Amino acid sequence: MMQAVSSHSERSVHGRLGSEGDLAAPIAPADAVLNLAAFYDPHLTARYVVQPELRDVIALCSTGVVLVSEGYVQNVETQNALTLIRAHWRDYRHMQLVPYQVILDLGGDRVETREDPSAMVNWARQILADAAAGHVSDIHLVMDTAGRRGTLLMRFYGDLREVRQTKLHEAEELASVIYGVMAEEGEGHYNPAAPQKARIGNANGHLPGELHGVRIQSMPLLGGSMMVLRLLPVDVGIVGASLEDRLRALGYEGGQCQSIGELIAFSSGVTVISGPTGSGKSTTLAAILKSIAERQAHRNILTLEDPPEYRIESVRQIPVQGNDWGGYIEDVMRLDPDIVMVGEVRSEAGALGTLQAANTGHLVLTTVHANSAWKILARLEDLCPRPESRALLFDHTVVRGLAAQRLVQRICPQCAVPLAEREEMIPESEWIRLREILGAQRLARARWRGMGCLACNAAGHPLAGLAGRTVVAEVVTTTRELMQIARTEGVRAAEQAWRSQAGVITIGRHWLMKFANGEIEYASRGGLDLVLEEEVGIPSGRTAWLP
């Protein structure tokens, strides 16, 4: 039984397979693709007949070639079907792996059941619009080939929640449309069997007004694949706002804003911001750069990013291709920069290039993954073990500032309830410790997340009772004395010396300040363990650093 293939499908086959390897013979226009569901051998029992669902991933060509989607060749069902085909299809010649999209484009019975591509694009656009309106930071699309289903999840204010489930082929076609049709940068075909990354810009009108881009990353999984979309908002803060206004809007305290302002007033040296993935580091850097660019138009500001997350006027943003960050930094130094932002330090070459740039008359901003401000030095020390690198690392005129931040959920002040009304929700030992640290008067101001209201969201909504997220942070201005301690006694000793200084705000203390003011709830992404990790042994009532 033969199936005719449209001229569009025929062109797709010839155009796309040529780069993958030539077929044994040309595909005939009139009978190019066999109906896989009709593959039948009278000697086989019914339970061994090839499953119709595999039409998604296997195509039988009249040339005797079996085309198999790269992402599914290791599946048990696919292997069983291939065994049967090799044994019982008398025209079989050889198997060829192709991208998943190629089989979708082949035609045959699959065309009759395939979703309309324009409808899939509209669905993808609607998903992005709903996510942007709902303050979603990331969208996850998970394809479970064993369970034959797809799952759509969204991250609301840091919490990942399932939004809906779909049929497997719908999820796969959605992923294929997002990568192959909507993305402006990528490899052309969506391949669930290999890691891929791309980006959606707004050149083709796919994005809602709140977004200037979407970063795409896909990855094969055991028993399926997944695609994650990072949403990139249009703007950071209000045009013309001061640096302090922008940083306070993110959640920084006044003294921390002043410290950051002093750090970027230097003409050279590097300030490093750390935090886990999704902690808002890029947002903070963008706010700083935007403030500088609006007030210092005479300065040449260059960024190295993979990819640029925010479009910043008057800043020359360079997308990094590959992993040669050290080479890019060397090239940027020849572009006469005043300020350089390196998106992330992740290698020895990148770390050394960043330190050398900071040591040669350039103001540098960058990020690393570390759990606290002082652990930035430990991370850079791991990346730069050579003596000449250590000399730069522990020089306070080279490494000027260290900052660490996390994002925590901010509760709605309109429907929040006093913490005392939810005392039973907190383990007794932790409640006692809170009273010791804060005292009864401050603890009385603490609040618990409400059930939702008109000011936030109705009860039952994932964001009910929440009013966004806010930064908890610590900012260190290095000194000769602190860096001397770090070099001779270790980073931990320098951190302890810094903590002992009057007025220091650590991440844990910042969390306590916001908690005591009723801005965040007890269970907000880390809770008391974030404080006790720092403040073990803190005497009862020692809260002079709290407002």
C-alpha positions as CSV (number, residue, x, y, z in Angstrom):
1,M,0.0,0.0,0.0
2,M,1.5,3.3,-1.2
3,Q,0.9,6.8,-0.1
4,A,1.2,9.8,-2.4
5,V,3.4,12.7,-1.2
6,S,2.7,16.3,-2.0
7,S,5.3,18.3,-3.9
8,H,5.9,20.3,-0.7
9,S,6.7,17.1,1.2
10,E,8.9,15.8,-1.7
11,R,10.9,19.0,-1.7
12,S,11.3,18.8,2.1
13,V,12.6,15.2,1.9
14,H,15.2,16.0,-0.9
15,G,16.3,19.3,0.7
16,R,16.7,18.1,4.2
17,L,18.1,14.6,3.7
18,G,20.8,15.7,1.4
19,S,22.9,17.0,4.3
20,E,22.3,13.9,6.4
21,G,23.4,11.4,3.8
22,D,22.2,10.2,0.4
23,L,19.4,7.6,0.2
24,A,20.0,4.4,-1.7
25,A,17.8,5.7,-4.6
26,P,15.7,8.8,-5.4
27,I,12.3,9.0,-3.7
28,A,9.6,8.6,-6.3
29,P,7.0,11.5,-6.2
30,A,4.0,9.2,-6.6
31,D,4.8,6.5,-4.0
32,A,7.4,7.9,-1.7
33,V,6.1,6.9,1.7
34,L,4.5,3.7,2.8
35,N,1.7,3.7,5.4
36,L,3.5,2.3,8.4
37,A,0.2,1.2,10.0
38,A,-0.4,-1.0,6.9
39,F,2.9,-2.8,7.3
40,Y,1.7,-6.4,7.8
41,D,2.9,-9.9,7.5
42,P,0.4,-12.7,7.7
43,H,2.8,-14.9,9.7
44,L,2.9,-12.4,12.5
45,T,0.4,-12.5,15.4
46,A,-1.5,-9.3,16.1
47,R,0.5,-8.2,19.1
48,Y,3.6,-8.0,16.9
49,V,2.1,-5.7,14.2
50,V,3.8,-2.3,14.2
51,Q,2.0,0.2,16.4
52,P,0.2,3.0,14.5
53,E,1.6,5.5,17.0
54,L,5.1,4.9,15.6
55,R,4.1,6.8,12.5
56,D,5.4,9.8,14.4
57,V,8.9,8.4,14.4
58,I,9.3,5.8,11.5
59,A,8.8,6.3,7.8
60,L,9.1,3.5,5.2
61,C,10.3,4.8,1.8
62,S,9.6,3.0,-1.5
63,T,13.4,2.9,-2.0
64,G,13.6,0.3,0.8
65,V,15.0,2.9,3.2
66,V,13.6,3.1,6.8
67,L,13.8,6.7,8.2
68,V,13.9,6.9,12.0
69,S,13.7,10.0,14.2
70,E,17.0,10.5,15.9
71,G,15.4,11.1,19.3
72,Y,13.5,7.8,19.4
73,V,15.9,5.2,17.9
74,Q,16.8,3.8,21.4
75,N,13.2,3.4,22.5
76,V,12.1,-0.2,23.1
77,E,9.0,0.2,20.9
78,T,11.1,1.6,18.0
79,Q,13.7,-1.1,18.3
80,N,11.0,-3.8,18.3
81,A,9.4,-2.3,15.2
82,L,12.7,-2.1,13.4
83,T,13.4,-5.7,14.2
84,L,10.1,-6.7,12.6
85,I,10.7,-4.5,9.6
86,R,14.2,-5.9,9.0
87,A,12.9,-9.5,9.3
88,H,9.7,-9.3,7.3
89,W,9.8,-6.3,4.9
90,R,11.2,-7.9,1.7
91,D,12.1,-4.5,0.2
92,Y,14.2,-3.4,3.3
93,R,17.7,-2.0,2.4
94,H,18.9,0.1,5.3
95,M,18.0,2.4,8.1
96,Q,18.8,6.1,8.2
97,L,18.5,8.5,11.2
98,V,16.9,11.9,10.5
99,P,15.6,14.9,12.5
100,Y,12.1,14.5,13.9
101,Q,10.8,17.3,11.8
102,V,11.7,15.5,8.6
103,I,9.3,12.6,9.4
104,L,6.6,15.1,10.3
105,D,7.0,16.7,6.9
106,L,7.0,13.5,4.9
107,G,3.2,13.2,4.6
108,G,1.3,10.0,4.4
109,D,-1.3,9.3,7.1
110,R,0.6,11.6,9.5
111,V,-0.4,14.7,7.5
112,E,-4.1,13.9,8.1
113,T,-3.6,14.0,11.9
114,R,-1.0,16.6,12.2
115,E,-1.9,19.9,13.8
116,D,-2.1,23.0,11.5
117,P,1.3,24.7,11.9
118,S,-0.4,28.1,12.0
119,A,-2.7,27.0,14.8
120,M,0.4,25.7,16.7
121,V,2.2,29.0,16.2
122,N,-0.9,30.8,17.6
123,W,-1.0,28.4,20.5
124,A,2.6,29.1,21.3
125,R,2.1,32.8,21.0
126,Q,-0.9,32.6,23.4
127,I,1.2,30.6,25.9
128,L,3.9,33.3,25.8
129,A,1.3,36.1,26.2
130,D,-0.4,34.4,29.2
131,A,3.0,33.7,30.8
132,A,4.2,37.3,30.4
133,A,0.9,38.6,31.8
134,G,1.1,36.2,34.7
135,H,4.7,37.2,35.8
136,V,6.1,33.8,34.7
137,S,9.9,33.7,34.4
138,D,10.3,30.2,32.8
139,I,8.1,27.8,30.8
140,H,8.9,24.1,30.8
141,L,7.6,21.7,28.1
142,V,8.3,18.1,29.0
143,M,7.8,15.2,26.5
144,D,7.3,11.8,28.1
145,T,7.6,9.2,25.3
146,A,6.9,6.3,27.7
147,G,3.7,7.8,29.0
148,R,2.8,9.2,25.6
149,R,2.1,12.6,27.0
150,G,3.4,16.1,27.3
151,T,3.4,18.4,30.3
152,L,3.4,22.2,30.3
153,L,4.8,23.9,33.5
154,M,5.4,27.5,34.4
155,R,7.5,29.1,37.1
156,F,5.4,31.6,39.1
157,Y,7.5,33.8,41.4
158,G,10.1,31.0,41.8
159,D,7.6,28.1,42.1
160,L,7.3,25.6,39.3
161,R,3.7,24.6,38.7
162,E,2.0,22.3,36.2
163,V,-0.4,24.2,33.9
164,R,-1.7,21.5,31.6
165,Q,-1.1,18.1,30.1
166,T,-1.3,17.4,26.3
167,K,-1.0,14.5,23.9
168,L,2.6,13.6,23.2
169,H,2.4,14.5,19.5
170,E,0.9,17.9,20.4
171,A,3.8,18.7,22.8
172,E,6.3,17.6,20.2
173,E,4.8,19.7,17.5
174,L,4.6,22.6,19.8
175,A,8.3,22.2,20.6
176,S,9.1,21.8,16.9
177,V,7.2,25.0,16.0
178,I,8.8,27.0,18.8
179,Y,12.3,26.0,17.7
180,G,11.9,25.5,13.9
181,V,9.4,28.3,13.1
182,M,9.5,31.0,15.8
183,A,13.2,31.0,16.8
184,E,15.4,33.4,14.9
185,E,18.6,31.8,16.0
186,G,19.1,28.1,16.0
187,E,20.0,25.0,14.0
188,G,16.9,25.0,11.8
189,H,15.4,21.6,12.9
190,Y,14.2,20.7,16.4
191,N,16.1,17.6,17.4
192,P,14.9,16.0,20.7
193,A,17.9,13.7,20.7
194,A,20.5,16.5,21.2
195,P,20.9,19.6,23.4
196,Q,19.9,22.7,21.4
197,K,19.6,26.4,22.2
198,A,18.1,29.2,20.3
199,R,16.4,32.6,20.8
200,I,13.1,34.1,19.8
201,G,13.2,37.8,19.1
202,N,10.4,40.1,18.1
203,A,11.3,40.6,14.5
204,N,8.4,38.4,13.3
205,G,5.8,39.6,15.9
206,H,5.7,36.4,17.9
207,L,6.2,38.0,21.3
208,P,3.8,40.0,23.5
209,G,4.7,43.6,24.3
210,E,6.0,42.7,27.7
211,L,8.9,40.6,26.2
212,H,11.8,41.5,24.0
213,G,13.0,37.9,23.7
214,V,12.8,34.3,24.8
215,R,15.8,32.1,25.4
216,I,15.3,28.5,24.4
217,Q,17.2,25.4,25.7
218,S,16.2,21.8,24.9
219,M,17.7,18.6,26.3
220,P,17.1,14.9,25.8
221,L,15.9,13.0,28.8
222,L,15.8,9.3,29.8
223,G,12.4,8.4,28.2
224,G,11.8,11.7,26.5
225,S,13.0,15.3,26.2
226,M,12.3,18.8,27.5
227,M,12.4,22.4,26.4
228,V,12.8,25.4,28.7
229,L,11.9,28.9,27.7
230,R,13.4,31.8,29.7
231,L,11.3,34.9,29.2
232,L,13.2,38.2,28.8
233,P,11.2,41.3,29.9
234,V,11.4,44.5,27.9
235,D,12.7,46.9,30.4
236,V,14.4,47.3,33.8
237,G,13.1,50.1,35.9
238,I,11.8,53.5,35.0
239,V,13.7,55.7,32.4
240,G,15.6,58.4,34.2
241,A,15.4,56.7,37.6
242,S,18.4,56.9,39.9
243,L,20.5,53.9,40.6
244,E,19.2,53.9,44.2
245,D,15.6,53.9,43.0
246,R,16.2,51.0,40.6
247,L,18.0,48.9,43.2
248,R,15.5,49.7,45.9
249,A,12.7,48.6,43.6
250,L,14.6,45.3,43.3
251,G,14.8,45.0,47.1
252,Y,18.2,46.3,48.1
253,E,18.5,48.4,51.3
254,G,19.7,52.0,51.2
255,G,23.1,51.3,52.5
256,Q,23.6,48.5,50.0
257,C,22.6,50.9,47.2
258,Q,25.1,53.4,48.4
259,S,27.9,50.7,48.4
260,I,27.1,49.6,44.9
261,G,27.1,53.3,43.7
262,E,30.5,53.8,45.2
263,L,31.8,50.6,43.6
264,I,30.8,51.6,40.1
265,A,32.2,55.1,40.6
266,F,35.7,53.7,40.4
267,S,37.4,53.9,37.0
268,S,38.8,50.3,37.3
269,G,38.3,47.1,39.2
270,V,35.7,44.4,39.1
271,T,32.5,44.0,41.1
272,V,31.2,40.4,41.1
273,I,27.5,39.4,41.7
274,S,26.7,35.9,42.7
275,G,23.6,33.8,43.3
276,P,21.9,30.6,42.1
277,T,20.2,30.3,38.8
278,G,17.1,32.5,38.6
279,S,18.2,34.8,41.5
280,G,18.0,38.0,39.4
281,K,21.7,38.6,38.8
282,S,21.2,39.7,35.2
283,T,18.3,42.0,36.3
284,T,20.6,43.7,38.8
285,L,23.4,44.1,36.3
286,A,21.0,45.5,33.7
287,A,19.7,48.0,36.3
288,I,23.2,49.2,37.0
289,L,24.2,49.4,33.4
290,K,21.0,51.3,32.5
291,S,21.7,53.8,35.2
292,I,25.3,54.3,34.1
293,A,24.3,54.6,30.4
294,E,21.6,57.2,31.0
295,R,24.0,59.5,33.0
296,Q,27.4,58.9,31.4
297,A,26.8,58.9,27.7
298,H,30.5,59.7,27.1
299,R,31.6,56.2,28.3
300,N,32.0,53.2,26.0
301,I,30.0,50.4,27.6
302,L,30.4,46.9,26.2
303,T,28.8,43.7,27.3
304,L,29.6,40.0,26.6
305,E,26.5,37.9,27.0
306,D,25.2,34.4,26.1
307,P,22.8,35.7,24.9
308,P,21.9,39.3,25.8
309,E,18.9,39.1,28.1
310,Y,17.9,42.8,28.2
311,R,18.2,45.4,25.5
312,I,19.9,48.5,27.0
313,E,20.0,51.7,25.1
314,S,23.5,53.2,24.5
315,V,25.2,49.9,25.6
316,R,26.9,47.9,22.9
317,Q,25.9,44.3,23.6
318,I,27.9,41.4,22.1
319,P,26.4,37.9,21.9
320,V,29.0,35.2,22.8
321,Q,29.1,32.2,20.5
322,G,30.7,29.1,22.0
323,N,32.8,28.9,25.2
324,D,35.8,31.0,24.4
325,W,35.0,33.8,26.9
326,G,38.7,34.5,27.4
327,G,39.2,35.1,23.7
328,Y,36.1,37.4,23.6
329,I,37.5,39.4,26.5
330,E,40.8,39.9,24.7
331,D,39.0,41.1,21.6
332,V,36.8,43.5,23.6
333,M,39.9,45.1,25.2
334,R,40.8,46.2,21.7
335,L,37.5,48.1,21.3
336,D,38.6,50.9,23.7
337,P,36.0,50.2,26.4
338,D,35.5,52.2,29.6
339,I,33.1,49.6,31.2
340,V,32.8,45.9,30.4
341,M,30.2,43.6,31.6
342,V,31.0,39.9,31.3
343,G,27.8,37.9,31.6
344,E,29.3,35.0,33.6
345,V,32.7,33.8,34.7
346,R,32.8,30.0,34.2
347,S,36.4,29.1,33.2
348,E,40.0,29.8,34.0
349,A,40.4,31.8,30.8
350,G,37.3,33.8,31.5
351,A,38.3,34.5,35.1
352,L,41.8,35.5,34.3
353,G,40.7,37.7,31.4
354,T,38.2,39.4,33.7
355,L,40.8,40.1,36.4
356,Q,43.4,41.4,33.9
357,A,40.7,43.7,32.4
358,A,40.0,45.0,35.9
359,N,43.7,45.5,36.5
360,T,44.3,47.5,33.3
361,G,42.1,50.5,33.8
362,H,38.6,49.1,33.1
363,L,35.6,49.0,35.3
364,V,34.2,45.4,35.0
365,L,31.0,43.9,36.2
366,T,30.4,40.1,36.1
367,T,28.6,37.2,37.8
368,V,29.5,33.8,39.1
369,H,27.6,31.0,40.7
370,A,28.3,31.0,44.5
371,N,26.2,30.9,47.6
372,S,27.5,34.0,49.3
373,A,29.5,37.1,48.6
374,W,32.7,35.8,50.1
375,K,32.4,32.4,48.4
376,I,32.9,34.3,45.2
377,L,36.6,34.5,46.1
378,A,36.7,30.8,46.8
379,R,35.1,30.1,43.4
380,L,37.5,32.4,41.6
381,E,40.4,30.8,43.5
382,D,39.3,27.4,42.2
383,L,39.2,28.8,38.7
384,C,42.5,30.6,38.9
385,P,45.0,28.4,40.9
386,R,48.1,30.0,39.5
387,P,50.2,32.3,41.7
388,E,50.0,35.3,39.3
389,S,46.2,34.9,39.3
390,R,46.0,34.8,43.1
391,A,48.0,38.0,43.3
392,L,45.3,39.7,41.3
393,L,42.4,38.0,43.1
394,F,43.4,39.2,46.5
395,D,44.2,42.7,45.5
396,H,41.5,45.1,46.7
397,T,42.1,47.5,43.9
398,V,41.4,44.7,41.4
399,V,38.5,42.9,43.1
400,R,36.6,45.9,44.4
401,G,33.2,44.5,45.4
402,L,31.4,41.2,46.1
403,A,27.7,40.9,46.2
404,A,25.3,38.0,46.6
405,Q,21.6,37.9,46.2
406,R,18.5,35.6,46.2
407,L,14.9,36.2,45.3
408,V,12.1,35.5,47.8
409,Q,8.4,35.8,47.4
410,R,6.9,39.1,48.7
411,I,3.4,38.7,50.3
412,C,0.4,40.9,49.5
413,P,0.1,43.5,52.3
414,Q,-3.7,43.7,51.8
415,C,-4.6,40.1,52.6
416,A,-1.6,39.0,54.7
417,V,-2.5,37.8,58.3
418,P,-0.5,38.2,61.5
419,L,2.1,35.4,61.9
420,A,0.7,34.7,65.4
421,E,-2.5,33.4,63.7
422,R,-0.5,30.7,62.0
423,E,1.8,29.9,64.9
424,E,0.9,26.2,64.6
425,M,2.4,26.1,61.1
426,I,5.9,26.7,62.5
427,P,7.8,24.0,64.4
428,E,8.0,24.9,68.1
429,S,11.8,24.9,68.2
430,E,12.0,27.3,65.3
431,W,9.3,29.6,66.8
432,I,11.3,29.8,70.0
433,R,14.4,30.7,68.0
434,L,12.5,33.4,66.1
435,R,11.4,34.9,69.4
436,E,15.0,34.8,70.7
437,I,16.4,36.6,67.7
438,L,13.6,39.1,67.0
439,G,11.9,39.6,70.3
440,A,8.2,39.6,70.8
441,Q,7.6,43.2,69.6
442,R,9.3,42.7,66.2
443,L,7.8,39.2,65.8
444,A,4.3,40.8,66.2
445,R,4.9,42.7,62.9
446,A,5.6,39.5,60.9
447,R,2.9,38.3,58.5
448,W,1.8,35.1,56.9
449,R,0.6,34.9,53.2
450,G,-3.1,35.5,52.8
451,M,-5.6,33.6,50.7
452,G,-5.8,36.2,48.0
453,C,-7.7,39.3,47.3
454,L,-8.5,41.9,44.6
455,A,-5.1,43.5,45.1
456,C,-3.2,40.3,44.2
457,N,-5.1,37.3,42.9
458,A,-8.2,35.4,43.8
459,A,-8.1,32.4,46.1
460,G,-7.0,29.2,44.3
461,H,-4.7,31.1,41.8
462,P,-1.0,30.1,42.0
463,L,-0.1,33.7,42.9
464,A,-2.9,34.3,45.4
465,G,-1.5,36.2,48.4
466,L,1.7,37.2,46.6
467,A,2.9,40.6,45.3
468,G,6.0,39.7,43.4
469,R,9.5,38.8,44.5
470,T,12.1,40.8,46.2
471,V,15.9,40.6,46.6
472,V,17.7,39.6,49.8
473,A,21.3,40.4,49.4
474,E,24.7,41.2,50.9
475,V,27.3,43.6,49.5
476,V,31.0,43.7,50.4
477,T,33.4,46.5,49.6
478,T,36.8,44.9,49.9
479,T,39.6,46.6,51.8
480,R,43.3,46.0,52.0
481,E,42.9,44.5,55.5
482,L,40.1,42.1,54.5
483,M,42.0,40.9,51.4
484,Q,45.2,40.4,53.4
485,I,43.2,38.1,55.8
486,A,41.7,36.2,52.9
487,R,45.2,35.7,51.3
488,T,47.0,34.6,54.5
489,E,44.3,33.0,56.7
490,G,41.7,32.0,54.2
491,V,38.4,33.3,52.8
492,R,36.4,32.1,55.7
493,A,38.5,34.1,58.2
494,A,38.0,37.2,56.1
495,E,34.2,36.6,56.0
496,Q,34.1,36.4,59.8
497,A,36.1,39.6,60.1
498,W,33.7,41.3,57.8
499,R,30.6,40.0,59.7
500,S,32.0,41.4,63.0
501,Q,31.9,45.0,61.6
502,A,29.1,47.3,62.8
503,G,26.2,47.7,60.4
504,V,27.0,44.8,58.1
505,I,23.9,43.3,56.4
506,T,24.3,39.6,55.4
507,I,21.8,37.8,53.3
508,G,20.4,36.1,56.4
509,R,20.1,39.4,58.3
510,H,18.4,41.0,55.2
511,W,15.9,38.2,55.2
512,L,15.2,38.8,58.9
513,M,14.7,42.5,58.3
514,K,12.1,41.9,55.6
515,F,10.5,39.2,57.6
516,A,10.2,41.4,60.7
517,N,8.7,44.1,58.6
518,G,5.9,41.8,57.3
519,E,7.2,41.9,53.7
520,I,8.0,38.2,53.3
521,E,6.6,35.1,55.0
522,Y,8.4,32.6,57.1
523,A,8.3,29.9,54.5
524,S,9.7,32.1,51.8
525,R,12.4,30.1,49.9
526,G,14.8,29.2,52.6
527,G,13.1,30.3,55.8
528,L,14.9,30.4,59.1
529,D,17.6,27.9,57.9
530,L,19.0,30.8,55.8
531,V,19.5,32.8,59.0
532,L,20.6,30.1,61.3
533,E,23.3,29.0,58.8
534,E,24.9,32.4,59.4
535,E,23.8,33.2,62.9
536,V,24.5,30.0,64.9
537,G,25.2,31.1,68.4
538,I,23.7,34.6,68.1
539,P,22.8,35.8,71.6
540,S,19.2,36.4,72.4
541,G,18.1,39.9,71.8
542,R,21.1,40.8,69.7
543,T,19.2,42.6,67.0
544,A,20.7,46.1,67.0
545,W,21.3,45.8,63.3
546,L,17.5,45.4,62.7
547,P,15.5,48.6,62.0
